[in-house]
Amino acid sequence: MSKPKSDYHINVFYSAEDGGYIADVPDLKSCSAFGDSPEEALREVLVAKSAWLAAARANKKPIPKPRFRPAIYSLPH
């Protein structure tokens, strides 16, 4: 059995101020995107995440490990 691949958590939320949806990757500083729908915001943030990681690699910057999880995942059972 293969080990599950961990990936970065993505938040998607509606912004009344911006009149659309924002998606962000909390573990990657300033990595966010806008869309007219949640799906569009998600597609755009995946592009932004790829660009963020490529720029970090190209500039030999540290890349944080995926670790952010919403509070709901850390509630005691």
PDB file of N, CA, C and O in Angstrom:
ATOM      1  N   MET A   1       0.839  -1.186   0.000  1.00  0.00           N
ATOM      2  CA  MET A   1       0.000   0.000   0.000  1.00  0.00           C
ATOM      3  C   MET A   1       0.884   1.249   0.000  1.00  0.00           C
ATOM      4  O   MET A   1       1.837   1.325   0.775  1.00  0.00           O
ATOM      5  N   SER A   2       0.587   2.210  -0.840  1.00  0.00           N
ATOM      6  CA  SER A   2       1.416   3.408  -0.906  1.00  0.00           C
ATOM      7  C   SER A   2       0.991   4.429   0.144  1.00  0.00           C
ATOM      8  O   SER A   2      -0.168   4.495   0.554  1.00  0.00           O
ATOM      9  N   LYS A   3       1.959   5.210   0.555  1.00  0.00           N
ATOM     10  CA  LYS A   3       1.716   6.251   1.549  1.00  0.00           C
ATOM     11  C   LYS A   3       0.926   7.383   0.896  1.00  0.00           C
ATOM     12  O   LYS A   3       1.252   7.791  -0.219  1.00  0.00           O
ATOM     13  N   PRO A   4      -0.122   7.906   1.578  1.00  0.00           N
ATOM     14  CA  PRO A   4      -0.884   8.999   0.979  1.00  0.00           C
ATOM     15  C   PRO A   4      -0.009  10.248   0.827  1.00  0.00           C
ATOM     16  O   PRO A   4       0.794  10.565   1.704  1.00  0.00           O
ATOM     17  N   LYS A   5      -0.174  10.938  -0.280  1.00  0.00           N
ATOM     18  CA  LYS A   5       0.582  12.156  -0.537  1.00  0.00           C
ATOM     19  C   LYS A   5      -0.046  13.302   0.250  1.00  0.00           C
ATOM     20  O   LYS A   5      -1.250  13.540   0.159  1.00  0.00           O
ATOM     21  N   SER A   6       0.768  14.003   1.015  1.00  0.00           N
ATOM     22  CA  SER A   6       0.230  15.157   1.732  1.00  0.00           C
ATOM     23  C   SER A   6       0.326  16.373   0.819  1.00  0.00           C
ATOM     24  O   SER A   6       1.239  16.478   0.000  1.00  0.00           O
ATOM     25  N   ASP A   7      -0.598  17.261   0.965  1.00  0.00           N
ATOM     26  CA  ASP A   7      -0.619  18.455   0.142  1.00  0.00           C
ATOM     27  C   ASP A   7      -1.020  19.632   1.016  1.00  0.00           C
ATOM     28  O   ASP A   7      -1.411  19.463   2.171  1.00  0.00           O
ATOM     29  N   TYR A   8      -0.920  20.799   0.460  1.00  0.00           N
ATOM     30  CA  TYR A   8      -1.249  22.012   1.193  1.00  0.00           C
ATOM     31  C   TYR A   8      -2.765  22.195   1.296  1.00  0.00           C
ATOM     32  O   TYR A   8      -3.503  21.961   0.339  1.00  0.00           O
ATOM     33  N   HIS A   9      -3.200  22.612   2.465  1.00  0.00           N
ATOM     34  CA  HIS A   9      -4.615  22.924   2.690  1.00  0.00           C
ATOM     35  C   HIS A   9      -4.959  24.196   1.913  1.00  0.00           C
ATOM     36  O   HIS A   9      -4.152  25.122   1.830  1.00  0.00           O
ATOM     37  N   ILE A  10      -6.143  24.228   1.358  1.00  0.00           N
ATOM     38  CA  ILE A  10      -6.624  25.405   0.625  1.00  0.00           C
ATOM     39  C   ILE A  10      -7.947  25.845   1.237  1.00  0.00           C
ATOM     40  O   ILE A  10      -8.864  25.041   1.401  1.00  0.00           O
ATOM     41  N   ASN A  11      -8.038  27.132   1.573  1.00  0.00           N
ATOM     42  CA  ASN A  11      -9.291  27.732   2.028  1.00  0.00           C
ATOM     43  C   ASN A  11      -9.958  28.390   0.830  1.00  0.00           C
ATOM     44  O   ASN A  11      -9.286  29.004   0.001  1.00  0.00           O
ATOM     45  N   VAL A  12     -11.278  28.265   0.738  1.00  0.00           N
ATOM     46  CA  VAL A  12     -12.047  28.984  -0.281  1.00  0.00           C
ATOM     47  C   VAL A  12     -13.212  29.639   0.447  1.00  0.00           C
ATOM     48  O   VAL A  12     -13.960  28.976   1.165  1.00  0.00           O
ATOM     49  N   PHE A  13     -13.360  30.948   0.256  1.00  0.00           N
ATOM     50  CA  PHE A  13     -14.437  31.654   0.946  1.00  0.00           C
ATOM     51  C   PHE A  13     -14.937  32.812   0.088  1.00  0.00           C
ATOM     52  O   PHE A  13     -14.231  33.316  -0.786  1.00  0.00           O
ATOM     53  N   TYR A  14     -16.182  33.220   0.366  1.00  0.00           N
ATOM     54  CA  TYR A  14     -16.774  34.334  -0.366  1.00  0.00           C
ATOM     55  C   TYR A  14     -16.364  35.639   0.292  1.00  0.00           C
ATOM     56  O   TYR A  14     -16.368  35.747   1.519  1.00  0.00           O
ATOM     57  N   SER A  15     -16.011  36.630  -0.512  1.00  0.00           N
ATOM     58  CA  SER A  15     -15.667  37.962  -0.024  1.00  0.00           C
ATOM     59  C   SER A  15     -16.672  38.959  -0.586  1.00  0.00           C
ATOM     60  O   SER A  15     -16.650  39.277  -1.775  1.00  0.00           O
ATOM     61  N   ALA A  16     -17.556  39.450   0.285  1.00  0.00           N
ATOM     62  CA  ALA A  16     -18.536  40.445  -0.154  1.00  0.00           C
ATOM     63  C   ALA A  16     -17.822  41.717  -0.605  1.00  0.00           C
ATOM     64  O   ALA A  16     -18.254  42.374  -1.552  1.00  0.00           O
ATOM     65  N   GLU A  17     -16.739  42.058   0.069  1.00  0.00           N
ATOM     66  CA  GLU A  17     -15.975  43.258  -0.273  1.00  0.00           C
ATOM     67  C   GLU A  17     -15.428  43.187  -1.703  1.00  0.00           C
ATOM     68  O   GLU A  17     -15.432  44.182  -2.428  1.00  0.00           O
ATOM     69  N   ASP A  18     -14.961  42.006  -2.096  1.00  0.00           N
ATOM     70  CA  ASP A  18     -14.394  41.825  -3.432  1.00  0.00           C
ATOM     71  C   ASP A  18     -15.428  41.361  -4.454  1.00  0.00           C
ATOM     72  O   ASP A  18     -15.171  41.392  -5.657  1.00  0.00           O
ATOM     73  N   GLY A  19     -16.598  40.929  -3.976  1.00  0.00           N
ATOM     74  CA  GLY A  19     -17.649  40.476  -4.876  1.00  0.00           C
ATOM     75  C   GLY A  19     -17.324  39.177  -5.588  1.00  0.00           C
ATOM     76  O   GLY A  19     -17.720  38.971  -6.735  1.00  0.00           O
ATOM     77  N   GLY A  20     -16.600  38.300  -4.902  1.00  0.00           N
ATOM     78  CA  GLY A  20     -16.247  37.012  -5.494  1.00  0.00           C
ATOM     79  C   GLY A  20     -15.605  36.113  -4.462  1.00  0.00           C
ATOM     80  O   GLY A  20     -15.655  36.388  -3.263  1.00  0.00           O
ATOM     81  N   TYR A  21     -15.011  35.058  -4.927  1.00  0.00           N
ATOM     82  CA  TYR A  21     -14.433  34.046  -4.043  1.00  0.00           C
ATOM     83  C   TYR A  21     -12.914  34.184  -3.980  1.00  0.00           C
ATOM     84  O   TYR A  21     -12.252  34.463  -4.979  1.00  0.00           O
ATOM     85  N   ILE A  22     -12.392  33.982  -2.795  1.00  0.00           N
ATOM     86  CA  ILE A  22     -10.954  34.013  -2.550  1.00  0.00           C
ATOM     87  C   ILE A  22     -10.537  32.601  -2.155  1.00  0.00           C
ATOM     88  O   ILE A  22     -11.215  31.942  -1.367  1.00  0.00           O
ATOM     89  N   ALA A  23      -9.434  32.149  -2.699  1.00  0.00           N
ATOM     90  CA  ALA A  23      -8.828  30.883  -2.281  1.00  0.00           C
ATOM     91  C   ALA A  23      -7.411  31.212  -1.832  1.00  0.00           C
ATOM     92  O   ALA A  23      -6.714  31.992  -2.479  1.00  0.00           O
ATOM     93  N   ASP A  24      -6.988  30.614  -0.721  1.00  0.00           N
ATOM     94  CA  ASP A  24      -5.624  30.837  -0.265  1.00  0.00           C
ATOM     95  C   ASP A  24      -5.010  29.557   0.271  1.00  0.00           C
ATOM     96  O   ASP A  24      -5.706  28.608   0.628  1.00  0.00           O
ATOM     97  N   VAL A  25      -3.678  29.559   0.315  1.00  0.00           N
ATOM     98  CA  VAL A  25      -2.897  28.438   0.833  1.00  0.00           C
ATOM     99  C   VAL A  25      -2.181  28.972   2.073  1.00  0.00           C
ATOM    100  O   VAL A  25      -1.141  29.616   1.941  1.00  0.00           O
ATOM    101  N   PRO A  26      -2.714  28.720   3.282  1.00  0.00           N
ATOM    102  CA  PRO A  26      -2.156  29.315   4.493  1.00  0.00           C
ATOM    103  C   PRO A  26      -0.673  29.026   4.733  1.00  0.00           C
ATOM    104  O   PRO A  26       0.028  29.858   5.307  1.00  0.00           O
ATOM    105  N   ASP A  27      -0.193  27.875   4.307  1.00  0.00           N
ATOM    106  CA  ASP A  27       1.217  27.533   4.532  1.00  0.00           C
ATOM    107  C   ASP A  27       2.173  28.287   3.608  1.00  0.00           C
ATOM    108  O   ASP A  27       3.372  28.344   3.882  1.00  0.00           O
ATOM    109  N   LEU A  28       1.667  28.862   2.527  1.00  0.00           N
ATOM    110  CA  LEU A  28       2.514  29.562   1.561  1.00  0.00           C
ATOM    111  C   LEU A  28       2.188  31.051   1.614  1.00  0.00           C
ATOM    112  O   LEU A  28       1.152  31.491   1.116  1.00  0.00           O
ATOM    113  N   LYS A  29       3.083  31.812   2.222  1.00  0.00           N
ATOM    114  CA  LYS A  29       2.842  33.238   2.460  1.00  0.00           C
ATOM    115  C   LYS A  29       2.420  33.964   1.181  1.00  0.00           C
ATOM    116  O   LYS A  29       3.077  33.871   0.144  1.00  0.00           O
ATOM    117  N   SER A  30       1.316  34.682   1.285  1.00  0.00           N
ATOM    118  CA  SER A  30       0.778  35.513   0.197  1.00  0.00           C
ATOM    119  C   SER A  30       0.341  34.727  -1.032  1.00  0.00           C
ATOM    120  O   SER A  30       0.276  35.287  -2.126  1.00  0.00           O
ATOM    121  N   CYS A  31       0.042  33.448  -0.876  1.00  0.00           N
ATOM    122  CA  CYS A  31      -0.419  32.637  -2.009  1.00  0.00           C
ATOM    123  C   CYS A  31      -1.944  32.594  -1.978  1.00  0.00           C
ATOM    124  O   CYS A  31      -2.543  31.869  -1.184  1.00  0.00           O
ATOM    125  N   SER A  32      -2.561  33.382  -2.856  1.00  0.00           N
ATOM    126  CA  SER A  32      -4.022  33.432  -2.904  1.00  0.00           C
ATOM    127  C   SER A  32      -4.466  33.775  -4.321  1.00  0.00           C
ATOM    128  O   SER A  32      -3.662  34.177  -5.163  1.00  0.00           O
ATOM    129  N   ALA A  33      -5.762  33.608  -4.563  1.00  0.00           N
ATOM    130  CA  ALA A  33      -6.311  33.892  -5.890  1.00  0.00           C
ATOM    131  C   ALA A  33      -7.786  34.246  -5.762  1.00  0.00           C
ATOM    132  O   ALA A  33      -8.421  33.958  -4.748  1.00  0.00           O
ATOM    133  N   PHE A  34      -8.317  34.871  -6.795  1.00  0.00           N
ATOM    134  CA  PHE A  34      -9.706  35.319  -6.846  1.00  0.00           C
ATOM    135  C   PHE A  34     -10.429  34.587  -7.967  1.00  0.00           C
ATOM    136  O   PHE A  34      -9.831  34.229  -8.982  1.00  0.00           O
ATOM    137  N   GLY A  35     -11.731  34.371  -7.766  1.00  0.00           N
ATOM    138  CA  GLY A  35     -12.558  33.803  -8.822  1.00  0.00           C
ATOM    139  C   GLY A  35     -14.001  34.236  -8.660  1.00  0.00           C
ATOM    140  O   GLY A  35     -14.426  34.610  -7.566  1.00  0.00           O
ATOM    141  N   ASP A  36     -14.756  34.186  -9.751  1.00  0.00           N
ATOM    142  CA  ASP A  36     -16.182  34.516  -9.689  1.00  0.00           C
ATOM    143  C   ASP A  36     -16.997  33.381  -9.074  1.00  0.00           C
ATOM    144  O   ASP A  36     -18.140  33.584  -8.663  1.00  0.00           O
ATOM    145  N   SER A  37     -16.411  32.190  -9.010  1.00  0.00           N
ATOM    146  CA  SER A  37     -17.066  31.030  -8.393  1.00  0.00           C
ATOM    147  C   SER A  37     -16.026  30.324  -7.526  1.00  0.00           C
ATOM    148  O   SER A  37     -14.827  30.553  -7.688  1.00  0.00           O
ATOM    149  N   PRO A  38     -16.476  29.465  -6.604  1.00  0.00           N
ATOM    150  CA  PRO A  38     -15.503  28.713  -5.797  1.00  0.00           C
ATOM    151  C   PRO A  38     -14.582  27.861  -6.675  1.00  0.00           C
ATOM    152  O   PRO A  38     -13.389  27.734  -6.396  1.00  0.00           O
ATOM    153  N   GLU A  39     -15.143  27.283  -7.730  1.00  0.00           N
ATOM    154  CA  GLU A  39     -14.349  26.433  -8.622  1.00  0.00           C
ATOM    155  C   GLU A  39     -13.262  27.237  -9.342  1.00  0.00           C
ATOM    156  O   GLU A  39     -12.128  26.779  -9.484  1.00  0.00           O
ATOM    157  N   GLU A  40     -13.621  28.426  -9.787  1.00  0.00           N
ATOM    158  CA  GLU A  40     -12.640  29.273 -10.471  1.00  0.00           C
ATOM    159  C   GLU A  40     -11.540  29.713  -9.505  1.00  0.00           C
ATOM    160  O   GLU A  40     -10.362  29.712  -9.862  1.00  0.00           O
ATOM    161  N   ALA A  41     -11.922  30.087  -8.289  1.00  0.00           N
ATOM    162  CA  ALA A  41     -10.920  30.484  -7.290  1.00  0.00           C
ATOM    163  C   ALA A  41      -9.973  29.323  -6.999  1.00  0.00           C
ATOM    164  O   ALA A  41      -8.766  29.526  -6.867  1.00  0.00           O
ATOM    165  N   LEU A  42     -10.508  28.115  -6.900  1.00  0.00           N
ATOM    166  CA  LEU A  42      -9.677  26.937  -6.656  1.00  0.00           C
ATOM    167  C   LEU A  42      -8.728  26.687  -7.830  1.00  0.00           C
ATOM    168  O   LEU A  42      -7.541  26.439  -7.621  1.00  0.00           O
ATOM    169  N   ARG A  43      -9.234  26.749  -9.044  1.00  0.00           N
ATOM    170  CA  ARG A  43      -8.363  26.562 -10.224  1.00  0.00           C
ATOM    171  C   ARG A  43      -7.232  27.589 -10.228  1.00  0.00           C
ATOM    172  O   ARG A  43      -6.075  27.257 -10.487  1.00  0.00           O
ATOM    173  N   GLU A  44      -7.586  28.831  -9.940  1.00  0.00           N
ATOM    174  CA  GLU A  44      -6.591  29.910  -9.965  1.00  0.00           C
ATOM    175  C   GLU A  44      -5.554  29.761  -8.851  1.00  0.00           C
ATOM    176  O   GLU A  44      -4.374  30.041  -9.063  1.00  0.00           O
ATOM    177  N   VAL A  45      -5.987  29.322  -7.666  1.00  0.00           N
ATOM    178  CA  VAL A  45      -5.015  29.188  -6.575  1.00  0.00           C
ATOM    179  C   VAL A  45      -4.085  28.002  -6.818  1.00  0.00           C
ATOM    180  O   VAL A  45      -2.948  28.010  -6.347  1.00  0.00           O
ATOM    181  N   LEU A  46      -4.542  26.997  -7.535  1.00  0.00           N
ATOM    182  CA  LEU A  46      -3.647  25.886  -7.878  1.00  0.00           C
ATOM    183  C   LEU A  46      -2.542  26.363  -8.824  1.00  0.00           C
ATOM    184  O   LEU A  46      -1.400  25.914  -8.727  1.00  0.00           O
ATOM    185  N   VAL A  47      -2.884  27.270  -9.734  1.00  0.00           N
ATOM    186  CA  VAL A  47      -1.879  27.881 -10.615  1.00  0.00           C
ATOM    187  C   VAL A  47      -0.919  28.728  -9.779  1.00  0.00           C
ATOM    188  O   VAL A  47       0.297  28.668  -9.967  1.00  0.00           O
ATOM    189  N   ALA A  48      -1.476  29.520  -8.851  1.00  0.00           N
ATOM    190  CA  ALA A  48      -0.646  30.364  -7.987  1.00  0.00           C
ATOM    191  C   ALA A  48       0.279  29.520  -7.115  1.00  0.00           C
ATOM    192  O   ALA A  48       1.437  29.879  -6.903  1.00  0.00           O
ATOM    193  N   LYS A  49      -0.233  28.396  -6.609  1.00  0.00           N
ATOM    194  CA  LYS A  49       0.592  27.509  -5.775  1.00  0.00           C
ATOM    195  C   LYS A  49       1.762  26.962  -6.581  1.00  0.00           C
ATOM    196  O   LYS A  49       2.891  26.940  -6.093  1.00  0.00           O
ATOM    197  N   SER A  50       1.509  26.525  -7.794  1.00  0.00           N
ATOM    198  CA  SER A  50       2.583  26.017  -8.660  1.00  0.00           C
ATOM    199  C   SER A  50       3.633  27.090  -8.910  1.00  0.00           C
ATOM    200  O   SER A  50       4.832  26.821  -8.848  1.00  0.00           O
ATOM    201  N   ALA A  51       3.180  28.305  -9.193  1.00  0.00           N
ATOM    202  CA  ALA A  51       4.105  29.412  -9.446  1.00  0.00           C
ATOM    203  C   ALA A  51       4.900  29.752  -8.188  1.00  0.00           C
ATOM    204  O   ALA A  51       6.099  30.021  -8.265  1.00  0.00           O
ATOM    205  N   TRP A  52       4.237  29.741  -7.026  1.00  0.00           N
ATOM    206  CA  TRP A  52       4.900  30.034  -5.750  1.00  0.00           C
ATOM    207  C   TRP A  52       6.014  29.024  -5.511  1.00  0.00           C
ATOM    208  O   TRP A  52       7.141  29.398  -5.188  1.00  0.00           O
ATOM    209  N   LEU A  53       5.695  27.742  -5.672  1.00  0.00           N
ATOM    210  CA  LEU A  53       6.686  26.686  -5.430  1.00  0.00           C
ATOM    211  C   LEU A  53       7.828  26.757  -6.444  1.00  0.00           C
ATOM    212  O   LEU A  53       8.987  26.567  -6.075  1.00  0.00           O
ATOM    213  N   ALA A  54       7.521  27.027  -7.708  1.00  0.00           N
ATOM    214  CA  ALA A  54       8.560  27.137  -8.739  1.00  0.00           C
ATOM    215  C   ALA A  54       9.493  28.311  -8.446  1.00  0.00           C
ATOM    216  O   ALA A  54      10.708  28.192  -8.597  1.00  0.00           O
ATOM    217  N   ALA A  55       8.927  29.443  -8.029  1.00  0.00           N
ATOM    218  CA  ALA A  55       9.748  30.616  -7.710  1.00  0.00           C
ATOM    219  C   ALA A  55      10.642  30.343  -6.502  1.00  0.00           C
ATOM    220  O   ALA A  55      11.807  30.740  -6.485  1.00  0.00           O
ATOM    221  N   ALA A  56      10.097  29.667  -5.496  1.00  0.00           N
ATOM    222  CA  ALA A  56      10.896  29.335  -4.309  1.00  0.00           C
ATOM    223  C   ALA A  56      12.058  28.419  -4.695  1.00  0.00           C
ATOM    224  O   ALA A  56      13.187  28.627  -4.252  1.00  0.00           O
ATOM    225  N   ARG A  57      11.783  27.419  -5.509  1.00  0.00           N
ATOM    226  CA  ARG A  57      12.853  26.500  -5.957  1.00  0.00           C
ATOM    227  C   ARG A  57      13.906  27.248  -6.775  1.00  0.00           C
ATOM    228  O   ARG A  57      15.105  27.073  -6.559  1.00  0.00           O
ATOM    229  N   ALA A  58      13.457  28.075  -7.706  1.00  0.00           N
ATOM    230  CA  ALA A  58      14.376  28.811  -8.584  1.00  0.00           C
ATOM    231  C   ALA A  58      15.275  29.755  -7.797  1.00  0.00           C
ATOM    232  O   ALA A  58      16.426  29.986  -8.168  1.00  0.00           O
ATOM    233  N   ASN A  59      14.739  30.299  -6.702  1.00  0.00           N
ATOM    234  CA  ASN A  59      15.499  31.245  -5.882  1.00  0.00           C
ATOM    235  C   ASN A  59      16.127  30.596  -4.657  1.00  0.00           C
ATOM    236  O   ASN A  59      16.642  31.280  -3.773  1.00  0.00           O
ATOM    237  N   LYS A  60      16.078  29.260  -4.616  1.00  0.00           N
ATOM    238  CA  LYS A  60      16.657  28.491  -3.507  1.00  0.00           C
ATOM    239  C   LYS A  60      16.138  28.958  -2.141  1.00  0.00           C
ATOM    240  O   LYS A  60      16.890  29.054  -1.171  1.00  0.00           O
ATOM    241  N   LYS A  61      14.850  29.242  -2.096  1.00  0.00           N
ATOM    242  CA  LYS A  61      14.184  29.640  -0.851  1.00  0.00           C
ATOM    243  C   LYS A  61      13.601  28.406  -0.184  1.00  0.00           C
ATOM    244  O   LYS A  61      13.248  27.442  -0.864  1.00  0.00           O
ATOM    245  N   PRO A  62      13.495  28.427   1.143  1.00  0.00           N
ATOM    246  CA  PRO A  62      12.900  27.271   1.822  1.00  0.00           C
ATOM    247  C   PRO A  62      11.425  27.115   1.460  1.00  0.00           C
ATOM    248  O   PRO A  62      10.697  28.096   1.307  1.00  0.00           O
ATOM    249  N   ILE A  63      11.009  25.874   1.330  1.00  0.00           N
ATOM    250  CA  ILE A  63       9.609  25.561   1.039  1.00  0.00           C
ATOM    251  C   ILE A  63       9.034  24.888   2.277  1.00  0.00           C
ATOM    252  O   ILE A  63       9.492  23.816   2.672  1.00  0.00           O
ATOM    253  N   PRO A  64       8.021  25.519   2.897  1.00  0.00           N
ATOM    254  CA  PRO A  64       7.451  24.923   4.110  1.00  0.00           C
ATOM    255  C   PRO A  64       6.731  23.613   3.818  1.00  0.00           C
ATOM    256  O   PRO A  64       6.151  23.429   2.747  1.00  0.00           O
ATOM    257  N   LYS A  65       6.779  22.715   4.780  1.00  0.00           N
ATOM    258  CA  LYS A  65       6.021  21.470   4.665  1.00  0.00           C
ATOM    259  C   LYS A  65       4.547  21.780   4.894  1.00  0.00           C
ATOM    260  O   LYS A  65       4.217  22.696   5.648  1.00  0.00           O
ATOM    261  N   PRO A  66       3.664  21.032   4.253  1.00  0.00           N
ATOM    262  CA  PRO A  66       2.229  21.229   4.511  1.00  0.00           C
ATOM    263  C   PRO A  66       1.928  20.928   5.971  1.00  0.00           C
ATOM    264  O   PRO A  66       2.247  19.840   6.452  1.00  0.00           O
ATOM    265  N   ARG A  67       1.326  21.864   6.680  1.00  0.00           N
ATOM    266  CA  ARG A  67       1.001  21.615   8.082  1.00  0.00           C
ATOM    267  C   ARG A  67      -0.282  22.272   8.550  1.00  0.00           C
ATOM    268  O   ARG A  67      -0.866  21.824   9.537  1.00  0.00           O
ATOM    269  N   PHE A  68      -0.744  23.322   7.876  1.00  0.00           N
ATOM    270  CA  PHE A  68      -1.947  24.009   8.318  1.00  0.00           C
ATOM    271  C   PHE A  68      -3.165  23.105   8.164  1.00  0.00           C
ATOM    272  O   PHE A  68      -3.346  22.459   7.131  1.00  0.00           O
ATOM    273  N   ARG A  69      -3.979  23.068   9.180  1.00  0.00           N
ATOM    274  CA  ARG A  69      -5.270  22.379   9.127  1.00  0.00           C
ATOM    275  C   ARG A  69      -6.270  23.224   9.905  1.00  0.00           C
ATOM    276  O   ARG A  69      -5.936  23.753  10.965  1.00  0.00           O
ATOM    277  N   PRO A  70      -7.472  23.357   9.403  1.00  0.00           N
ATOM    278  CA  PRO A  70      -8.481  24.119  10.137  1.00  0.00           C
ATOM    279  C   PRO A  70      -8.703  23.528  11.524  1.00  0.00           C
ATOM    280  O   PRO A  70      -8.448  22.346  11.755  1.00  0.00           O
ATOM    281  N   ALA A  71      -9.172  24.347  12.427  1.00  0.00           N
ATOM    282  CA  ALA A  71      -9.391  23.927  13.815  1.00  0.00           C
ATOM    283  C   ALA A  71     -10.286  22.698  13.912  1.00  0.00           C
ATOM    284  O   ALA A  71     -10.135  21.905  14.842  1.00  0.00           O
ATOM    285  N   ILE A  72     -11.206  22.522  12.983  1.00  0.00           N
ATOM    286  CA  ILE A  72     -12.123  21.383  13.047  1.00  0.00           C
ATOM    287  C   ILE A  72     -11.369  20.053  13.049  1.00  0.00           C
ATOM    288  O   ILE A  72     -11.838  19.071  13.626  1.00  0.00           O
ATOM    289  N   TYR A  73     -10.192  20.021  12.397  1.00  0.00           N
ATOM    290  CA  TYR A  73      -9.421  18.781  12.342  1.00  0.00           C
ATOM    291  C   TYR A  73      -8.646  18.512  13.619  1.00  0.00           C
ATOM    292  O   TYR A  73      -8.146  17.403  13.809  1.00  0.00           O
ATOM    293  N   SER A  74      -8.534  19.499  14.497  1.00  0.00           N
ATOM    294  CA  SER A  74      -7.760  19.303  15.714  1.00  0.00           C
ATOM    295  C   SER A  74      -8.634  19.189  16.964  1.00  0.00           C
ATOM    296  O   SER A  74      -8.120  19.182  18.082  1.00  0.00           O
ATOM    297  N   LEU A  75      -9.935  19.101  16.779  1.00  0.00           N
ATOM    298  CA  LEU A  75     -10.824  18.941  17.927  1.00  0.00           C
ATOM    299  C   LEU A  75     -10.653  17.556  18.535  1.00  0.00           C
ATOM    300  O   LEU A  75     -10.509  16.573  17.808  1.00  0.00           O
ATOM    301  N   PRO A  76     -10.667  17.469  19.873  1.00  0.00           N
ATOM    302  CA  PRO A  76     -10.556  16.145  20.502  1.00  0.00           C
ATOM    303  C   PRO A  76     -11.788  15.301  20.185  1.00  0.00           C
ATOM    304  O   PRO A  76     -12.888  15.828  20.024  1.00  0.00           O
ATOM    305  N   HIS A  77     -11.593  14.005  20.098  1.00  0.00           N
ATOM    306  CA  HIS A  77     -12.696  13.089  19.782  1.00  0.00           C
ATOM    307  C   HIS A  77     -13.381  12.608  21.030  1.00  0.00           C
ATOM    308  O   HIS A  77     -14.332  11.830  20.951  1.00  0.00           O
TER     309      HIS A  77
END
